[in-house]
Amino acid sequence: MENRLQAVHARIAKAITVAGRDPTEITLVAVSKTQSAAAIRMAWAAGQRHFGENYVQEAIAKMAELTDLDIVWHFIGPIQSNKTRLIATHFDWVHSIERLAVAERLSSQRPVDRGPINACIQVNVSGEASKSGCEPSMAPGLVTAACALPGLRVRGLMTVPEPGLKPDHQREQLEALRSLQRAINTAGLALDTLSMGMSDDLEAAIAAGSTMVRIGTAIFGQRTHAGTIGADSASSAPILTVSPDGPS
Ligand SMILES: *Cc1c(COP(=O)(O)O)cnc(C)c1O
């Protein structure tokens, strides 16, 4: 795992050089869904601090085992309304807001003593019908409305491009998110975050302006149980057999 983490650092460093960007602009979020608390602890020991999780109950179970570590927790999965309080209470970042109603719940349920939660609006740049995220045309309005919520600190936009694209198309989708961010900032906001780039497209994402790459497989290896990450309600089950928050 430590070797894989170093290899990811090397890929990121190279992509930053190629793109001529400032390394301090880019944060690596290690996506630890389906991985054990022990695996997270190993990555932490190797210097990793930001971790991303997709399933609320699974994440909270692991957090309880890792309270001695200074981890920044990112929620990156689909958000069910009945999970917003847990997300607002336990996470430092939430990347996957796609509706104002969810933003409002997260804001009102955020414990005041934790300060506003860092938030990104997820945008469906690929236009796939099944994909999470708001329509690009809805993003400016959603960002503006979310900025008015006291429990959120709106930081930027997030996307998951369509899988299996040729590099040129991949890059088009990633650049579409950057264009959207620029348009929103030109209209007077100050978004500083573009959450994009996964194991397969991190170079393209950094070239296209990503400030947060979310990397799972390249750090932890294949999620061998990815198909069985079961229902969140199975919270007492071992980590590798818990399931997602439901259909996304
Ligand atoms: C699983 C996941 C990732 C990490 O994907 P890898 O291909 O394993 O790097 C990133 N972002 C989101 C939203 C995910 O669900």
The ligand as an SDF file (V2000), in Angstrom:
LIG
                    3D

 15 15  0  0  0  0  0  0  0  0999 V2000
  -14.7630    5.1800   -5.8200 C   0  0  0  0  0  0  0  0  0  0  0  0
  -14.6980    6.6230   -6.1600 C   0  0  0  0  0  0  0  0  0  0  0  0
  -13.4790    7.2430   -6.4650 C   0  0  0  0  0  0  0  0  0  0  0  0
  -12.1690    6.4870   -6.5840 C   0  0  0  0  0  0  0  0  0  0  0  0
  -12.1670    5.7300   -7.7390 O   0  0  0  0  0  0  0  0  0  0  0  0
  -10.8610    4.8710   -8.1730 P   0  0  0  0  0  0  0  0  0  0  0  0
  -11.1180    4.5800   -9.6030 O   0  0  0  0  0  0  0  0  0  0  0  0
  -10.8440    3.6680   -7.2970 O   0  0  0  0  0  0  0  0  0  0  0  0
   -9.6930    5.7420   -7.9600 O   0  0  0  0  0  0  0  0  0  0  0  0
  -13.4910    8.6070   -6.6990 C   0  0  0  0  0  0  0  0  0  0  0  0
  -14.6250    9.3300   -6.6470 N   0  0  0  0  0  0  0  0  0  0  0  0
  -15.8160    8.7660   -6.3630 C   0  0  0  0  0  0  0  0  0  0  0  0
  -17.0310    9.6090   -6.3190 C   0  0  0  0  0  0  0  0  0  0  0  0
  -15.8940    7.4040   -6.1190 C   0  0  0  0  0  0  0  0  0  0  0  0
  -17.0800    6.8450   -5.8520 O   0  0  0  0  0  0  0  0  0  0  0  0
  1  2  1  0
  2  3  1  0
  2 14  2  0
  3  4  1  0
  3 10  2  0
  4  5  1  0
  5  6  1  0
  6  7  2  0
  6  8  1  0
  6  9  1  0
 10 11  1  0
 11 12  2  0
 12 13  1  0
 12 14  1  0
 14 15  1  0
M  END
$$$$
